Amino acid sequence: MMIKLVAADMDGTLLNDNHMISEENLKAIRKAQEMGRHFTIVTGRDYDTVKPYLEECNLKCECILSNGAEYRDINGNVIENVYMNKQSVKIVFDILNEAGLCIQLMTTNGAYMTNKESDKKAVIERFKLFNPKMNEEEVIEFVNKFHAERGMKFLDDIFEIIETDIEILKIITFDNDEKLIAELKNKIKENTSDLAVASTFSNDIEISDIEAQKGLILAKTIKKMGIDKNEVIVLGDSFNDYSMFIEFENSYAMENAIPEIKEIAKYITDTNNNDGVAKAIYKCLDE
């Protein structure tokens, strides 16, 4: 069976540890596209944080965003979306506020974040964790630039959003206390029935509507495109890629993937630092 679509996660998969798409990965994507195959980025990020990569690499491709809450075509137009129920959002806000955690929102009106000083500090600590080579000053500069590029808006009261017609695609929170994160994930699951509670890392929580999962929106999209499930390959490394690996048989876990993903993957490709995406693409193009 010929592969017609390649779907790849971003962080830890398509991007290397320097947060870049390697030349070899780009070369493989372009080759697949020239051969008439579709390439789709499937990520927990929102469009504002994916677009700079597309522009920098001169890459035109479809995108599944916010863990499956939004699907955009090659021109960035929204084709599918799944919004969160506002009552469930209120329950999540209550739980996260009580725990004193920073709350970030991805919405139809851009990105929002709670405005406490401790929240800003938490964001800096989080960026430090993923950019250990940067000093404090560089991290602060990077965070400020990142927020400016995203048009991040700061809210004193996160509940203000519920009273508007702004729709919420995804809620993100994080803390270095992994035990607390695990407890909060369970608490949110126990108190809601319509939400998907996932993580990219062991110290974060990503919450969206239960229908807004990478695998589900990809399955819905390819059906409209007339592509069969066995004509798709999926690549990923983390918890929020799990739904893709359940929905699609032709799954490639990165060598650097978490054990839970490796266990259910059909294949293992190389790491995100050794062009694992490119190697998987070349393998399926040669078949």
Disulfide bonds with the S-S distance in Angstrom:
none
